[in-house]
Amino acid sequence: MFLHCVKLAKERNCGRMEWAVLDWNPARKFYEYFGAGPVEGWHIYRMNEDRFESSLKK
């Protein structure tokens, strides 16, 4: 499936593919084998609904 996505990206002239992988996930080695790597300087942020109300009061 991964290589199919790579093929589609190439066929559609995409400049890149991006996806999220948890730091403990052994699949990272699979992606690195094919030449992918982490994007330095980027972090994913998330706000759950339990924080919505408190953030609106700030």
C-alpha distance matrix in Angstrom:
0.0 3.8 5.5 5.0 6.4 8.8 9.8 10.6 12.4 14.4 15.3 16.5 18.4 17.1 19.0 16.5 13.6 14.7 13.8 15.9 16.0 19.1 21.3 21.5 17.8 17.2 13.5 15.5 16.2 12.6 12.3 15.8 15.2 13.2 16.1 15.4 18.4 20.1 22.2 25.8 28.1 25.8 25.9 24.5 27.4 27.5 30.5 30.6 33.0 35.6 36.2 36.4 40.1 41.3 39.6 41.3 44.7 44.5
3.8 0.0 3.8 5.4 5.2 6.4 8.8 10.0 10.7 12.6 14.4 15.5 16.7 15.0 16.3 13.5 10.6 11.8 11.1 13.5 13.6 17.0 18.8 19.4 15.9 15.2 11.4 12.6 13.4 10.0 8.9 12.4 12.1 9.9 12.5 11.6 14.7 16.6 18.6 22.2 24.7 22.6 23.1 22.0 25.2 25.8 29.0 29.6 32.2 34.8 35.0 35.4 39.1 40.0 38.1 40.0 43.3 42.8
5.5 3.8 0.0 3.8 5.3 4.9 6.1 8.6 9.7 10.5 12.2 14.1 15.2 14.3 15.8 13.6 11.5 13.6 13.9 16.6 16.8 20.2 21.7 22.4 19.0 17.8 14.1 14.9 15.0 11.4 10.4 13.1 12.1 9.2 12.0 12.2 15.7 18.2 20.2 23.7 26.5 24.7 25.6 24.9 28.2 29.0 32.3 33.1 35.7 38.3 38.4 38.7 42.4 43.3 41.3 43.1 46.4 45.8
5.0 5.4 3.8 0.0 3.8 5.4 5.0 6.2 8.6 9.9 10.5 12.2 14.2 13.6 15.9 14.2 12.1 14.4 14.8 17.8 18.5 22.0 24.0 24.8 21.3 20.5 16.8 17.8 18.3 14.8 13.6 16.6 15.8 12.9 15.3 15.1 18.6 20.7 22.2 25.9 28.4 26.3 27.1 25.9 29.0 29.5 32.5 33.1 35.4 38.3 38.5 38.4 42.2 43.3 41.3 42.9 46.3 45.9
6.4 5.2 5.3 3.8 0.0 3.8 5.4 5.0 6.1 8.6 9.8 10.5 12.2 10.8 13.0 10.9 8.6 10.9 11.5 14.8 16.1 19.8 21.9 23.2 19.9 19.8 15.9 16.5 17.7 14.5 12.5 15.6 15.7 12.6 14.3 13.3 16.4 18.1 19.2 23.0 25.2 22.9 23.8 22.6 25.6 26.2 29.3 30.2 32.5 35.4 35.4 35.2 39.0 40.1 37.9 39.4 42.9 42.4
8.8 6.4 4.9 5.4 3.8 0.0 3.8 5.5 5.1 6.2 8.7 9.9 10.6 9.5 11.0 9.2 7.8 10.8 12.2 15.6 16.8 20.5 22.0 23.5 20.5 19.9 16.2 16.1 16.8 13.8 11.4 13.8 13.7 10.1 11.5 11.1 14.6 16.8 17.9 21.6 24.1 22.4 23.8 23.2 26.5 27.6 30.9 32.1 34.7 37.5 37.2 37.1 40.9 41.7 39.4 41.0 44.4 43.6
9.8 8.8 6.1 5.0 5.4 3.8 0.0 3.8 5.5 5.1 6.2 8.6 9.9 10.1 12.4 11.6 10.9 14.2 15.8 19.2 20.4 24.2 25.8 27.1 23.9 23.2 19.5 19.6 20.0 16.8 14.8 17.1 16.4 12.8 14.4 14.6 18.2 20.5 21.5 25.1 27.6 25.9 27.4 26.7 29.9 30.9 34.1 35.1 37.5 40.5 40.3 40.0 43.7 44.8 42.4 43.8 47.3 46.6
10.6 10.0 8.6 6.2 5.0 5.5 3.8 0.0 3.8 5.4 5.0 6.0 8.5 8.5 11.6 11.1 10.3 13.5 15.1 18.7 20.6 24.3 26.3 27.9 24.8 24.6 20.8 21.0 22.0 18.9 16.7 19.2 19.1 15.6 16.8 16.2 19.5 21.3 21.7 25.4 27.5 25.5 26.8 25.7 28.6 29.4 32.3 33.4 35.5 38.6 38.4 37.8 41.5 42.8 40.4 41.6 45.1 44.6
12.4 10.7 9.7 8.6 6.1 5.1 5.5 3.8 0.0 3.8 5.5 5.2 6.1 5.0 7.9 7.4 7.3 10.8 13.2 17.0 19.1 22.9 24.7 26.7 23.9 23.9 20.2 19.8 21.0 18.3 15.5 17.6 18.1 14.5 14.8 14.0 16.9 18.6 18.6 22.3 24.3 22.4 24.1 23.4 26.4 27.5 30.6 32.0 34.2 37.3 36.8 36.2 39.9 41.0 38.3 39.6 43.1 42.3
14.4 12.6 10.5 9.9 8.6 6.2 5.1 5.4 3.8 0.0 3.8 5.4 5.1 6.1 8.3 8.9 9.8 13.6 16.2 19.9 21.7 25.5 26.9 28.9 26.1 25.7 22.1 21.5 22.1 19.4 16.7 18.3 18.2 14.4 14.7 14.8 18.0 20.1 20.2 23.7 26.0 24.6 26.6 26.3 29.4 30.8 34.0 35.5 37.9 40.9 40.2 39.7 43.4 44.4 41.7 42.9 46.4 45.5
15.3 14.4 12.2 10.5 9.8 8.7 6.2 5.0 5.5 3.8 0.0 3.8 5.6 7.8 10.8 11.9 12.7 16.3 18.7 22.5 24.5 28.2 30.0 31.8 28.9 28.6 24.8 24.6 25.2 22.3 19.9 21.8 21.5 17.8 18.4 18.4 21.6 23.6 23.6 27.1 29.3 27.6 29.4 28.8 31.7 32.8 35.8 37.1 39.2 42.4 41.9 41.1 44.8 46.0 43.3 44.3 47.9 47.2
16.5 15.5 14.1 12.2 10.5 9.9 8.6 6.0 5.2 5.4 3.8 0.0 3.8 5.5 9.1 10.6 11.5 14.9 17.5 21.3 23.8 27.6 29.5 31.6 28.9 29.1 25.4 24.9 26.1 23.5 20.7 22.6 23.0 19.3 19.4 18.8 21.6 23.0 22.5 26.0 27.7 25.8 27.7 26.9 29.6 30.6 33.4 34.8 36.7 40.0 39.4 38.4 42.0 43.2 40.5 41.3 44.9 44.2
18.4 16.7 15.2 14.2 12.2 10.6 9.9 8.5 6.1 5.1 5.6 3.8 0.0 3.8 6.4 8.9 10.9 14.5 17.6 21.4 23.8 27.6 29.1 31.5 29.0 29.2 25.6 24.6 25.7 23.4 20.3 21.7 22.2 18.5 18.0 17.5 20.1 21.6 20.8 24.1 25.8 24.4 26.7 26.4 29.2 30.7 33.6 35.5 37.6 40.7 39.8 38.9 42.5 43.4 40.5 41.4 44.9 43.9
17.1 15.0 14.3 13.6 10.8 9.5 10.1 8.5 5.0 6.1 7.8 5.5 3.8 0.0 3.8 5.5 7.5 10.8 14.1 17.8 20.5 24.1 25.7 28.3 26.0 26.4 23.0 21.8 23.3 21.3 17.9 19.4 20.5 17.0 16.2 15.0 17.3 18.4 17.5 20.8 22.4 20.8 22.9 22.6 25.4 26.9 29.9 31.9 34.1 37.2 36.1 35.3 39.0 39.8 36.9 38.0 41.5 40.4
19.0 16.3 15.8 15.9 13.0 11.0 12.4 11.6 7.9 8.3 10.8 9.1 6.4 3.8 0.0 3.8 7.3 10.2 13.9 17.3 19.8 23.3 24.4 27.3 25.4 25.8 22.7 20.9 22.3 20.9 17.3 18.1 19.5 16.3 14.7 13.4 15.2 16.2 14.9 17.9 19.6 18.4 21.0 21.2 24.2 26.2 29.4 31.6 34.1 37.0 35.6 35.0 38.6 39.2 36.1 37.4 40.7 39.3
16.5 13.5 13.6 14.2 10.9 9.2 11.6 11.1 7.4 8.9 11.9 10.6 8.9 5.5 3.8 0.0 3.8 6.6 10.3 13.7 16.1 19.6 20.8 23.5 21.6 22.1 19.0 17.2 18.9 17.5 13.8 14.8 16.6 13.6 12.1 10.2 11.9 12.9 12.0 15.4 17.3 15.9 18.2 18.3 21.5 23.5 26.8 28.9 31.6 34.3 33.2 32.9 36.6 37.0 34.1 35.7 38.9 37.6
13.6 10.6 11.5 12.1 8.6 7.8 10.9 10.3 7.3 9.8 12.7 11.5 10.9 7.5 7.3 3.8 0.0 3.8 6.9 10.6 13.0 16.6 18.3 20.8 18.6 19.3 16.0 14.7 16.7 15.1 11.5 13.4 15.3 12.4 11.7 9.2 11.1 11.8 11.7 15.4 17.3 15.3 16.9 16.4 19.7 21.3 24.6 26.4 29.1 31.8 31.0 30.8 34.6 35.2 32.5 34.2 37.5 36.4
14.7 11.8 13.6 14.4 10.9 10.8 14.2 13.5 10.8 13.6 16.3 14.9 14.5 10.8 10.2 6.6 3.8 0.0 3.8 7.1 9.9 13.4 15.2 17.9 16.1 17.4 14.5 13.0 15.7 14.6 11.1 13.0 15.6 13.6 12.6 9.3 10.0 9.6 9.4 13.1 14.6 12.2 13.3 12.7 16.0 17.6 21.1 22.9 25.8 28.4 27.5 27.5 31.3 31.7 29.2 31.0 34.3 33.1
13.8 11.1 13.9 14.8 11.5 12.2 15.8 15.1 13.2 16.2 18.7 17.5 17.6 14.1 13.9 10.3 6.9 3.8 0.0 3.8 6.7 10.3 12.6 15.1 13.0 14.8 12.0 11.0 14.2 13.3 10.4 12.8 15.5 14.1 13.7 10.2 10.6 9.7 10.4 13.9 15.3 12.4 12.5 11.2 14.4 15.5 19.0 20.4 23.4 25.9 25.3 25.7 29.5 29.9 27.7 29.8 32.9 32.1
15.9 13.5 16.6 17.8 14.8 15.6 19.2 18.7 17.0 19.9 22.5 21.3 21.4 17.8 17.3 13.7 10.6 7.1 3.8 0.0 3.8 6.8 9.4 12.0 10.5 13.0 11.0 9.9 13.6 13.5 11.1 13.2 16.3 15.7 15.3 11.7 11.0 9.2 10.2 13.1 14.1 11.1 10.2 8.7 11.9 13.0 16.6 17.9 21.1 23.2 22.8 23.6 27.3 27.5 25.6 28.0 30.9 30.0
16.0 13.6 16.8 18.5 16.1 16.8 20.4 20.6 19.1 21.7 24.5 23.8 23.8 20.5 19.8 16.1 13.0 9.9 6.7 3.8 0.0 3.8 6.4 8.4 6.7 9.3 7.8 7.0 10.8 11.2 9.6 11.6 14.6 14.8 14.8 11.4 10.5 9.0 11.2 13.7 15.1 12.6 11.5 10.5 13.6 14.6 18.1 19.2 22.6 24.2 24.0 25.3 29.0 29.0 27.3 30.0 32.7 31.8
19.1 17.0 20.2 22.0 19.8 20.5 24.2 24.3 22.9 25.5 28.2 27.6 27.6 24.1 23.3 19.6 16.6 13.4 10.3 6.8 3.8 0.0 3.8 5.5 5.4 8.9 9.0 8.3 11.9 13.2 12.3 13.7 16.7 17.7 17.5 14.3 12.7 10.7 12.9 14.5 15.5 13.2 11.2 10.3 12.9 13.7 17.0 17.8 21.4 22.5 22.4 24.3 27.7 27.4 26.1 29.1 31.4 30.5
21.3 18.8 21.7 24.0 21.9 22.0 25.8 26.3 24.7 26.9 30.0 29.5 29.1 25.7 24.4 20.8 18.3 15.2 12.6 9.4 6.4 3.8 0.0 3.8 5.6 8.3 9.5 7.8 10.7 13.1 12.5 12.8 15.9 17.5 16.9 14.1 11.8 9.8 12.4 13.2 14.5 13.1 11.5 11.8 14.5 15.9 19.2 20.3 24.0 24.8 24.4 26.5 29.8 29.1 27.7 30.9 33.0 31.8
21.5 19.4 22.4 24.8 23.2 23.5 27.1 27.9 26.7 28.9 31.8 31.6 31.5 28.3 27.3 23.5 20.8 17.9 15.1 12.0 8.4 5.5 3.8 0.0 3.8 6.4 8.8 8.3 10.6 13.0 13.5 14.0 16.4 18.5 18.6 16.2 14.5 13.0 16.0 16.8 18.2 16.9 15.0 15.0 17.3 18.1 21.2 21.7 25.3 25.8 25.8 28.2 31.4 30.7 29.8 33.0 35.0 34.0
17.8 15.9 19.0 21.3 19.9 20.5 23.9 24.8 23.9 26.1 28.9 28.9 29.0 26.0 25.4 21.6 18.6 16.1 13.0 10.5 6.7 5.4 5.6 3.8 0.0 3.8 5.3 6.1 8.6 10.0 10.8 12.2 14.2 16.0 16.7 14.4 13.5 12.8 16.0 17.6 19.4 17.7 16.2 15.7 18.3 18.9 22.0 22.4 25.8 26.8 27.1 29.1 32.4 32.2 31.1 34.2 36.5 35.7
17.2 15.2 17.8 20.5 19.8 19.9 23.2 24.6 23.9 25.7 28.6 29.1 29.2 26.4 25.8 22.1 19.3 17.4 14.8 13.0 9.3 8.9 8.3 6.4 3.8 0.0 3.8 5.2 6.0 7.6 9.5 10.5 11.8 14.1 15.3 13.8 13.4 13.7 17.3 19.0 21.3 20.0 19.0 18.9 21.8 22.6 25.8 26.2 29.6 30.6 30.9 32.9 36.2 36.0 34.9 37.9 40.2 39.4
13.5 11.4 14.1 16.8 15.9 16.2 19.5 20.8 20.2 22.1 24.8 25.4 25.6 23.0 22.7 19.0 16.0 14.5 12.0 11.0 7.8 9.0 9.5 8.8 5.3 3.8 0.0 3.8 5.3 5.0 6.5 8.7 9.9 11.4 12.9 11.3 11.8 12.5 16.0 18.3 20.8 19.3 18.6 18.2 21.3 22.1 25.5 26.0 29.3 30.7 31.0 32.5 36.1 36.1 34.8 37.5 40.1 39.3
15.5 12.6 14.9 17.8 16.5 16.1 19.6 21.0 19.8 21.5 24.6 24.9 24.6 21.8 20.9 17.2 14.7 13.0 11.0 9.9 7.0 8.3 7.8 8.3 6.1 5.2 3.8 0.0 3.8 5.4 5.2 6.1 8.5 10.2 10.6 8.7 8.3 9.0 12.7 14.8 17.5 16.4 16.2 16.4 19.8 21.3 24.8 25.8 29.3 30.7 30.5 32.1 35.7 35.4 33.8 36.7 39.2 38.0
16.2 13.4 15.0 18.3 17.7 16.8 20.0 22.0 21.0 22.1 25.2 26.1 25.7 23.3 22.3 18.9 16.7 15.7 14.2 13.6 10.8 11.9 10.7 10.6 8.6 6.0 5.3 3.8 0.0 3.8 5.5 5.0 6.0 8.9 9.8 9.3 9.4 11.2 15.0 16.9 20.0 19.3 19.5 20.1 23.5 25.0 28.6 29.6 33.1 34.4 34.2 35.9 39.4 39.1 37.5 40.4 42.9 41.7
12.6 10.0 11.4 14.8 14.5 13.8 16.8 18.9 18.3 19.4 22.3 23.5 23.4 21.3 20.9 17.5 15.1 14.6 13.3 13.5 11.2 13.2 13.1 13.0 10.0 7.6 5.0 5.4 3.8 0.0 3.8 5.5 5.2 6.9 9.1 8.9 10.5 12.7 16.2 18.7 21.8 20.7 21.0 21.1 24.6 25.8 29.3 30.2 33.5 35.1 35.1 36.5 40.1 40.1 38.5 41.2 43.9 42.9
12.3 8.9 10.4 13.6 12.5 11.4 14.8 16.7 15.5 16.7 19.9 20.7 20.3 17.9 17.3 13.8 11.5 11.1 10.4 11.1 9.6 12.3 12.5 13.5 10.8 9.5 6.5 5.2 5.5 3.8 0.0 3.8 5.4 5.4 6.6 5.4 7.3 9.7 12.9 15.8 18.9 17.8 18.4 18.7 22.3 23.8 27.5 28.6 31.9 33.8 33.5 34.6 38.3 38.3 36.4 39.0 41.8 40.6
15.8 12.4 13.1 16.6 15.6 13.8 17.1 19.2 17.6 18.3 21.8 22.6 21.7 19.4 18.1 14.8 13.4 13.0 12.8 13.2 11.6 13.7 12.8 14.0 12.2 10.5 8.7 6.1 5.0 5.5 3.8 0.0 3.8 5.3 4.9 4.7 5.8 8.8 12.2 14.4 17.9 17.5 18.6 19.6 23.3 25.3 29.0 30.5 34.0 35.6 35.0 36.3 40.0 39.7 37.7 40.4 43.0 41.5
15.2 12.1 12.1 15.8 15.7 13.7 16.4 19.1 18.1 18.2 21.5 23.0 22.2 20.5 19.5 16.6 15.3 15.6 15.5 16.3 14.6 16.7 15.9 16.4 14.2 11.8 9.9 8.5 6.0 5.2 5.4 3.8 0.0 3.8 5.5 7.3 9.3 12.6 15.8 18.1 21.6 21.3 22.4 23.2 26.9 28.7 32.4 33.7 37.1 38.8 38.4 39.6 43.3 43.1 41.2 43.9 46.5 45.2
13.2 9.9 9.2 12.9 12.6 10.1 12.8 15.6 14.5 14.4 17.8 19.3 18.5 17.0 16.3 13.6 12.4 13.6 14.1 15.7 14.8 17.7 17.5 18.5 16.0 14.1 11.4 10.2 8.9 6.9 5.4 5.3 3.8 0.0 3.8 6.0 9.2 12.7 15.3 18.1 21.6 21.0 22.4 23.0 26.7 28.5 32.2 33.6 36.8 38.8 38.4 39.3 43.0 43.1 40.9 43.3 46.2 44.9
16.1 12.5 12.0 15.3 14.3 11.5 14.4 16.8 14.8 14.7 18.4 19.4 18.0 16.2 14.7 12.1 11.7 12.6 13.7 15.3 14.8 17.5 16.9 18.6 16.7 15.3 12.9 10.6 9.8 9.1 6.6 4.9 5.5 3.8 0.0 3.8 6.6 10.3 12.6 15.1 18.6 18.5 20.4 21.5 25.3 27.5 31.3 33.0 36.4 38.3 37.5 38.4 42.1 41.9 39.6 42.0 44.8 43.3
15.4 11.6 12.2 15.1 13.3 11.1 14.6 16.2 14.0 14.8 18.4 18.8 17.5 15.0 13.4 10.2 9.2 9.3 10.2 11.7 11.4 14.3 14.1 16.2 14.4 13.8 11.3 8.7 9.3 8.9 5.4 4.7 7.3 6.0 3.8 0.0 3.8 7.1 9.4 12.3 15.7 15.1 16.8 17.8 21.6 23.7 27.5 29.3 32.6 34.6 33.8 34.6 38.3 38.2 35.8 38.2 41.0 39.5
18.4 14.7 15.7 18.6 16.4 14.6 18.2 19.5 16.9 18.0 21.6 21.6 20.1 17.3 15.2 11.9 11.1 10.0 10.6 11.0 10.5 12.7 11.8 14.5 13.5 13.4 11.8 8.3 9.4 10.5 7.3 5.8 9.3 9.2 6.6 3.8 0.0 3.8 6.5 9.0 12.4 12.3 14.1 15.6 19.4 21.9 25.7 27.7 31.2 32.9 31.8 32.9 36.5 36.0 33.7 36.3 38.9 37.2
20.1 16.6 18.2 20.7 18.1 16.8 20.5 21.3 18.6 20.1 23.6 23.0 21.6 18.4 16.2 12.9 11.8 9.6 9.7 9.2 9.0 10.7 9.8 13.0 12.8 13.7 12.5 9.0 11.2 12.7 9.7 8.8 12.6 12.7 10.3 7.1 3.8 0.0 3.8 6.1 9.2 8.8 10.3 12.1 15.9 18.6 22.3 24.6 28.1 29.7 28.4 29.6 33.1 32.5 30.1 32.8 35.3 33.5
22.2 18.6 20.2 22.2 19.2 17.9 21.5 21.7 18.6 20.2 23.6 22.5 20.8 17.5 14.9 12.0 11.7 9.4 10.4 10.2 11.2 12.9 12.4 16.0 16.0 17.3 16.0 12.7 15.0 16.2 12.9 12.2 15.8 15.3 12.6 9.4 6.5 3.8 0.0 3.8 6.4 6.1 8.8 11.0 14.6 17.7 21.4 24.1 27.5 29.1 27.4 28.3 31.8 31.1 28.4 31.0 33.5 31.5
25.8 22.2 23.7 25.9 23.0 21.6 25.1 25.4 22.3 23.7 27.1 26.0 24.1 20.8 17.9 15.4 15.4 13.1 13.9 13.1 13.7 14.5 13.2 16.8 17.6 19.0 18.3 14.8 16.9 18.7 15.8 14.4 18.1 18.1 15.1 12.3 9.0 6.1 3.8 0.0 3.8 5.7 8.6 11.8 15.0 18.4 21.9 24.8 28.3 29.6 27.6 28.7 32.0 30.9 28.2 30.9 33.1 30.7
28.1 24.7 26.5 28.4 25.2 24.1 27.6 27.5 24.3 26.0 29.3 27.7 25.8 22.4 19.6 17.3 17.3 14.6 15.3 14.1 15.1 15.5 14.5 18.2 19.4 21.3 20.8 17.5 20.0 21.8 18.9 17.9 21.6 21.6 18.6 15.7 12.4 9.2 6.4 3.8 0.0 3.8 6.8 10.3 12.8 16.5 19.7 22.9 26.3 27.4 25.0 26.1 29.3 27.9 25.1 27.8 29.8 27.3
25.8 22.6 24.7 26.3 22.9 22.4 25.9 25.5 22.4 24.6 27.6 25.8 24.4 20.8 18.4 15.9 15.3 12.2 12.4 11.1 12.6 13.2 13.1 16.9 17.7 20.0 19.3 16.4 19.3 20.7 17.8 17.5 21.3 21.0 18.5 15.1 12.3 8.8 6.1 5.7 3.8 0.0 3.8 6.8 9.6 13.2 16.6 19.7 23.0 24.4 22.3 23.2 26.5 25.5 22.7 25.3 27.7 25.5
25.9 23.1 25.6 27.1 23.8 23.8 27.4 26.8 24.1 26.6 29.4 27.7 26.7 22.9 21.0 18.2 16.9 13.3 12.5 10.2 11.5 11.2 11.5 15.0 16.2 19.0 18.6 16.2 19.5 21.0 18.4 18.6 22.4 22.4 20.4 16.8 14.1 10.3 8.8 8.6 6.8 3.8 0.0 3.8 6.4 10.0 13.3 16.3 19.8 21.0 19.0 20.2 23.5 22.5 20.0 22.9 25.2 23.2
24.5 22.0 24.9 25.9 22.6 23.2 26.7 25.7 23.4 26.3 28.8 26.9 26.4 22.6 21.2 18.3 16.4 12.7 11.2 8.7 10.5 10.3 11.8 15.0 15.7 18.9 18.2 16.4 20.1 21.1 18.7 19.6 23.2 23.0 21.5 17.8 15.6 12.1 11.0 11.8 10.3 6.8 3.8 0.0 3.8 6.7 10.4 13.1 16.6 18.1 16.4 17.5 21.0 20.5 18.1 20.9 23.4 22.0
27.4 25.2 28.2 29.0 25.6 26.5 29.9 28.6 26.4 29.4 31.7 29.6 29.2 25.4 24.2 21.5 19.7 16.0 14.4 11.9 13.6 12.9 14.5 17.3 18.3 21.8 21.3 19.8 23.5 24.6 22.3 23.3 26.9 26.7 25.3 21.6 19.4 15.9 14.6 15.0 12.8 9.6 6.4 3.8 0.0 3.8 6.9 10.1 13.4 14.8 12.8 13.9 17.3 16.7 14.4 17.2 19.7 18.4
27.5 25.8 29.0 29.5 26.2 27.6 30.9 29.4 27.5 30.8 32.8 30.6 30.7 26.9 26.2 23.5 21.3 17.6 15.5 13.0 14.6 13.7 15.9 18.1 18.9 22.6 22.1 21.3 25.0 25.8 23.8 25.3 28.7 28.5 27.5 23.7 21.9 18.6 17.7 18.4 16.5 13.2 10.0 6.7 3.8 0.0 3.8 6.5 9.9 11.5 10.0 11.1 14.7 14.6 12.7 15.4 18.1 17.5
30.5 29.0 32.3 32.5 29.3 30.9 34.1 32.3 30.6 34.0 35.8 33.4 33.6 29.9 29.4 26.8 24.6 21.1 19.0 16.6 18.1 17.0 19.2 21.2 22.0 25.8 25.5 24.8 28.6 29.3 27.5 29.0 32.4 32.2 31.3 27.5 25.7 22.3 21.4 21.9 19.7 16.6 13.3 10.4 6.9 3.8 0.0 3.8 6.6 8.1 6.4 7.4 10.9 11.0 9.5 12.2 14.8 14.7
30.6 29.6 33.1 33.1 30.2 32.1 35.1 33.4 32.0 35.5 37.1 34.8 35.5 31.9 31.6 28.9 26.4 22.9 20.4 17.9 19.2 17.8 20.3 21.7 22.4 26.2 26.0 25.8 29.6 30.2 28.6 30.5 33.7 33.6 33.0 29.3 27.7 24.6 24.1 24.8 22.9 19.7 16.3 13.1 10.1 6.5 3.8 0.0 3.8 5.4 5.7 7.0 10.2 11.1 10.7 13.0 15.5 16.2
33.0 32.2 35.7 35.4 32.5 34.7 37.5 35.5 34.2 37.9 39.2 36.7 37.6 34.1 34.1 31.6 29.1 25.8 23.4 21.1 22.6 21.4 24.0 25.3 25.8 29.6 29.3 29.3 33.1 33.5 31.9 34.0 37.1 36.8 36.4 32.6 31.2 28.1 27.5 28.3 26.3 23.0 19.8 16.6 13.4 9.9 6.6 3.8 0.0 3.8 5.3 5.1 7.8 9.7 10.1 11.5 13.9 15.5
35.6 34.8 38.3 38.3 35.4 37.5 40.5 38.6 37.3 40.9 42.4 40.0 40.7 37.2 37.0 34.3 31.8 28.4 25.9 23.2 24.2 22.5 24.8 25.8 26.8 30.6 30.7 30.7 34.4 35.1 33.8 35.6 38.8 38.8 38.3 34.6 32.9 29.7 29.1 29.6 27.4 24.4 21.0 18.1 14.8 11.5 8.1 5.4 3.8 0.0 3.8 5.8 7.0 8.0 9.6 11.5 13.0 14.6
36.2 35.0 38.4 38.5 35.4 37.2 40.3 38.4 36.8 40.2 41.9 39.4 39.8 36.1 35.6 33.2 31.0 27.5 25.3 22.8 24.0 22.4 24.4 25.8 27.1 30.9 31.0 30.5 34.2 35.1 33.5 35.0 38.4 38.4 37.5 33.8 31.8 28.4 27.4 27.6 25.0 22.3 19.0 16.4 12.8 10.0 6.4 5.7 5.3 3.8 0.0 3.8 5.7 5.4 6.1 8.7 10.3 11.3
36.4 35.4 38.7 38.4 35.2 37.1 40.0 37.8 36.2 39.7 41.1 38.4 38.9 35.3 35.0 32.9 30.8 27.5 25.7 23.6 25.3 24.3 26.5 28.2 29.1 32.9 32.5 32.1 35.9 36.5 34.6 36.3 39.6 39.3 38.4 34.6 32.9 29.6 28.3 28.7 26.1 23.2 20.2 17.5 13.9 11.1 7.4 7.0 5.1 5.8 3.8 0.0 3.8 5.6 5.3 6.4 9.0 10.6
40.1 39.1 42.4 42.2 39.0 40.9 43.7 41.5 39.9 43.4 44.8 42.0 42.5 39.0 38.6 36.6 34.6 31.3 29.5 27.3 29.0 27.7 29.8 31.4 32.4 36.2 36.1 35.7 39.4 40.1 38.3 40.0 43.3 43.0 42.1 38.3 36.5 33.1 31.8 32.0 29.3 26.5 23.5 21.0 17.3 14.7 10.9 10.2 7.8 7.0 5.7 3.8 0.0 3.8 5.5 5.3 6.7 9.4
41.3 40.0 43.3 43.3 40.1 41.7 44.8 42.8 41.0 44.4 46.0 43.2 43.4 39.8 39.2 37.0 35.2 31.7 29.9 27.5 29.0 27.4 29.1 30.7 32.2 36.0 36.1 35.4 39.1 40.1 38.3 39.7 43.1 43.1 41.9 38.2 36.0 32.5 31.1 30.9 27.9 25.5 22.5 20.5 16.7 14.6 11.0 11.1 9.7 8.0 5.4 5.6 3.8 0.0 3.8 5.4 5.3 7.0
39.6 38.1 41.3 41.3 37.9 39.4 42.4 40.4 38.3 41.7 43.3 40.5 40.5 36.9 36.1 34.1 32.5 29.2 27.7 25.6 27.3 26.1 27.7 29.8 31.1 34.9 34.8 33.8 37.5 38.5 36.4 37.7 41.2 40.9 39.6 35.8 33.7 30.1 28.4 28.2 25.1 22.7 20.0 18.1 14.4 12.7 9.5 10.7 10.1 9.6 6.1 5.3 5.5 3.8 0.0 3.8 5.4 5.5
41.3 40.0 43.1 42.9 39.4 41.0 43.8 41.6 39.6 42.9 44.3 41.3 41.4 38.0 37.4 35.7 34.2 31.0 29.8 28.0 30.0 29.1 30.9 33.0 34.2 37.9 37.5 36.7 40.4 41.2 39.0 40.4 43.9 43.3 42.0 38.2 36.3 32.8 31.0 30.9 27.8 25.3 22.9 20.9 17.2 15.4 12.2 13.0 11.5 11.5 8.7 6.4 5.3 5.4 3.8 0.0 3.8 5.6
44.7 43.3 46.4 46.3 42.9 44.4 47.3 45.1 43.1 46.4 47.9 44.9 44.9 41.5 40.7 38.9 37.5 34.3 32.9 30.9 32.7 31.4 33.0 35.0 36.5 40.2 40.1 39.2 42.9 43.9 41.8 43.0 46.5 46.2 44.8 41.0 38.9 35.3 33.5 33.1 29.8 27.7 25.2 23.4 19.7 18.1 14.8 15.5 13.9 13.0 10.3 9.0 6.7 5.3 5.4 3.8 0.0 3.8
44.5 42.8 45.8 45.9 42.4 43.6 46.6 44.6 42.3 45.5 47.2 44.2 43.9 40.4 39.3 37.6 36.4 33.1 32.1 30.0 31.8 30.5 31.8 34.0 35.7 39.4 39.3 38.0 41.7 42.9 40.6 41.5 45.2 44.9 43.3 39.5 37.2 33.5 31.5 30.7 27.3 25.5 23.2 22.0 18.4 17.5 14.7 16.2 15.5 14.6 11.3 10.6 9.4 7.0 5.5 5.6 3.8 0.0
